[in-house]
């Protein structure tokens, strides 16, 4: 199942990138999306950009019974963004890799920051995949809403922290 989002932000790609690769921002994102559950956030510099890695424990409420049979009462979501170097126009792209520990559910694709007028656009282009025969589509549909809700929280935090 394809998940795509395009968000307009009133900041340059460089400003948005600086925030997305700030450990304090990632910690706030984890806290806001776990509702007090356990989490960790790590940001490391690479040769061309940064690697942002988070692990979050989330309740499995709302998932179909077959999905809960894989993960139990909570999901451990492991997420990484591997950011590349900026392009000449200031745009940047990260490889997105999200998976649920112990479950055949993955989200893979890209997150791109690109100039857009006086601000920027954050473009998420991913594929959500549940490798479970017969019920994979049902699991993907159930997982799409919480993933979009988490993206909404992150975009809200970005806008709040950018002060725009």
C-alpha positions in Angstrom: 0.0 0.0 0.0 1.5 3.3 -1.1 1.6 6.1 1.5 2.4 9.6 0.3 2.2 13.0 1.9 3.2 16.5 0.9 3.4 19.1 3.6 4.1 22.8 3.1 6.4 24.4 5.7 7.2 28.0 6.2 11.0 27.4 6.5 13.8 26.6 4.2 14.9 23.0 3.6 18.0 23.8 5.6 16.0 25.0 8.6 13.7 22.0 8.5 16.6 19.6 8.1 18.4 21.2 11.1 15.2 20.6 13.2 14.6 17.0 11.9 18.2 16.1 12.8 18.1 17.7 16.3 18.1 15.1 19.1 15.7 17.3 21.2 13.2 17.4 18.4 13.4 13.6 18.0 12.9 13.1 21.7 9.8 15.4 21.7 8.5 13.5 18.7 8.9 10.2 20.5 7.3 11.5 23.7 4.4 12.9 21.8 3.7 9.8 19.8 4.1 7.2 22.5 1.8 8.7 25.1 4.3 7.9 27.9 5.5 4.6 26.5 9.2 3.6 26.3 11.3 5.1 23.5 14.8 6.0 22.5 16.2 8.5 19.9 19.6 8.8 18.4 21.0 11.2 15.9 24.5 10.6 14.4 26.4 12.5 11.8 27.4 10.6 8.7 29.9 11.6 5.9 27.2 13.4 4.0 24.3 14.0 6.4 22.8 12.4 9.5 21.2 9.2 10.6 18.1 9.6 12.8 17.0 6.4 14.6 14.2 6.0 17.0 12.6 3.1 18.8 9.1 3.4 20.3 6.7 1.1 22.1 3.1 1.8 21.2 -0.1 0.0 22.2 -1.4 -2.5 19.6 -5.0 -1.3 20.1 -6.8 -1.0 16.8 -4.8 -3.7 15.0 -6.6 -6.7 13.7 -6.4 -9.8 15.9 -4.1 -11.5 13.4 -1.6 -8.6 13.7 -1.8 -8.6 17.5 -1.0 -12.3 17.5 2.5 -11.3 16.1 3.2 -8.3 18.4 1.2 -8.8 21.5 -0.2 -5.9 23.5 2.5 -3.4 22.3 4.3 -2.7 19.1 8.0 -1.9 19.0 8.4 0.4 16.1 12.0 0.9 14.8 12.5 3.8 12.5 15.5 5.2 10.7 16.1 8.1 8.3 19.4 8.2 6.5 19.9 11.7 5.1 22.1 12.4 2.1 24.0 15.6 1.2 22.2 18.7 0.1 21.6 19.2 -3.6 22.6 22.5 -5.3 19.1 23.9 -4.7 19.2 23.0 -1.0 16.9 20.0 -1.2 17.8 16.8 0.7 16.5 13.3 0.7 16.5 10.6 3.3 16.0 6.8 2.9 13.1 5.8 5.3 13.1 2.4 6.9 10.4 1.6 9.5 9.6 -1.9 10.8 7.7 -3.4 13.7 9.8 -5.8 15.8 8.6 -9.3 15.5 6.0 -8.5 12.8 6.1 -8.7 9.1 5.2 -5.0 8.7 7.5 -2.5 7.0 7.4 1.0 5.6 10.2 1.9 3.1 10.7 4.8 0.9 12.0 8.4 1.0 11.5 11.7 2.7 12.4 14.7 0.7 12.8 18.3 1.7 12.6 20.7 -1.3 12.4 24.4 -1.8 8.9 25.7 -2.4 8.5 29.4 -2.8 9.7 31.1 0.3 9.4 27.9 2.3 9.8 24.2 1.6 7.8 21.1 1.0 8.3 17.9 3.0 7.4 15.0 0.7 7.0 11.5 2.1 6.8 8.7 -0.6 6.7 5.2 0.9 5.4 1.7 0.5 3.7 0.1 3.5 3.9 -3.7 3.3 2.5 -6.5 5.5 3.9 -9.8 4.4 1.1 -12.0 5.7 -0.8 -14.3 3.3 -4.5 -13.5 2.8 -4.7 -10.7 5.5 -1.7 -8.5 4.6 -4.0 -5.9 3.0 -6.2 -5.7 6.1 -3.1 -5.2 8.3 -1.8 -2.5 5.9 -5.1 -0.6 6.0 -5.2 -0.9 9.8 -1.6 0.4 10.1 -2.0 3.3 7.7 -4.1 5.4 10.1 -1.7 5.3 13.1 1.2 6.0 10.7 -0.6 9.0 9.3 -1.5 10.1 12.8 2.2 10.0 13.8 3.1 12.0 10.7 0.5 14.6 11.7 2.1 14.8 15.2 5.5 15.2 13.7 4.4 17.9 11.2 2.6 19.7 14.0 5.8 19.7 16.1 7.8 20.9 13.2 5.5 23.9 12.6 5.4 24.7 16.3 9.2 24.6 16.7 9.7 26.6 13.5 7.5 29.2 15.1 5.6 29.7 11.8 
